[in-house]
Amino acid sequence: MTILNTLSSKSNSIAVLIDPEKSDNGPFLLELLKKAAFAGIDYIFIGGSTVTRAQFSITVDFIKEHSSIPLIIFPGSANQISPKADGLLYLSLLSGRNPDYLIGHHIESAAELIQMDLEIIPTAYLLIDGGTQSSVAYVSQTTPIPRDKISIVKNTAIAGKLQGKKVLYLDAGSGAKYSVPVEIISSIKELELPIIIGGGIKTIEQIQNCHTAGASIVVIGNKLEEDSDFLLDIHTYKKGNLLKTQ
C-alpha cells in the first residue's frame, strides 16, 4: 500500500517532526526514535527551514539505520531530498504568494526527484497564524492566513484540491503559541482529502481535539525537543484509541 493510500484510509495518526539542524544525530535522537517506536508513532517527518544538504543526508541515514517507522520528507527547500526516505510531501505554499515556494523549488529539484524511487505526494501547504512569526513565514517571506478567516482557509484548500493536490497540510509554525483552530479543521473535512495539522501542539487534549475535528495526522515537533517523555503520554493515548476500535 502506498503512503498516500495509508494517509487516506487511516485516521488518528501521529507524526514526529525531526529538524536535522536541531538534531544531534546521537544519544538524544536515538532515544527519541526508541520512544517513538514504543509510542506507536505512525510517521517520522524530516525537514527544516534552513537545513543544509549535508545535515539532511546525515540525519536521514541515521534515522533509517535506527528506525523502521515510515520516513517522509517535509522539505523546506529544494536540497532536502533523499532516495533513502519512503516518501516526500511535495509542498506548494498556497497561503503565500512567493513563487519560489509555489513552484520555484519544485523546478530546482524536479530532474533529480524523478530519478528517485520515492513516493511524491502533491500537498497543499497552508500557514495559519499561530501567534508568533514562524521560521517558515520568515524564510518564505509570506504572511500566514489569520486564524479567524475560516472562509479564506477553506477557499485556499478548495483551490488546492482543484489543482490536483492530494493532501492538505495546515501549519501554525514551529514554536507557535496557538495550534490550528479546530473550527478550521472541521470546515475543510468535507473536501475528503487527508488533513495534516502541525504547529503549537503541546498536549494530548490538543491532539485528540484535532483528530475529532477531522485531522488524519497530527504532527509533534518542538514539544519533543523540550520533553521527549511526552511520547509516553502519546503511547497511552494511542493505546486507548486502539482499544476503542476493537
GIZISUL-V791871 format. One record per helix or strand. SS is the DSSP state (helix for helix, strand for strand). FROM is the first residue (numbers start at 1). TO is the last residue. If there is no record, write none. Layout:
BEGIN
((SS:FROM:TO) (SS:FROM:TO))
END
This chain:
BEGIN
((helix:3:9) (strand:13:18) (helix:27:39) (strand:43:46) (helix:53:66) (strand:70:73) (strand:87:93) (helix:99:113) (strand:119:128) (helix:135:140) (strand:145:145) (helix:150:163) (strand:167:171) (helix:182:189) (strand:194:198) (helix:204:213) (strand:217:220) (helix:222:226) (helix:230:245))
END
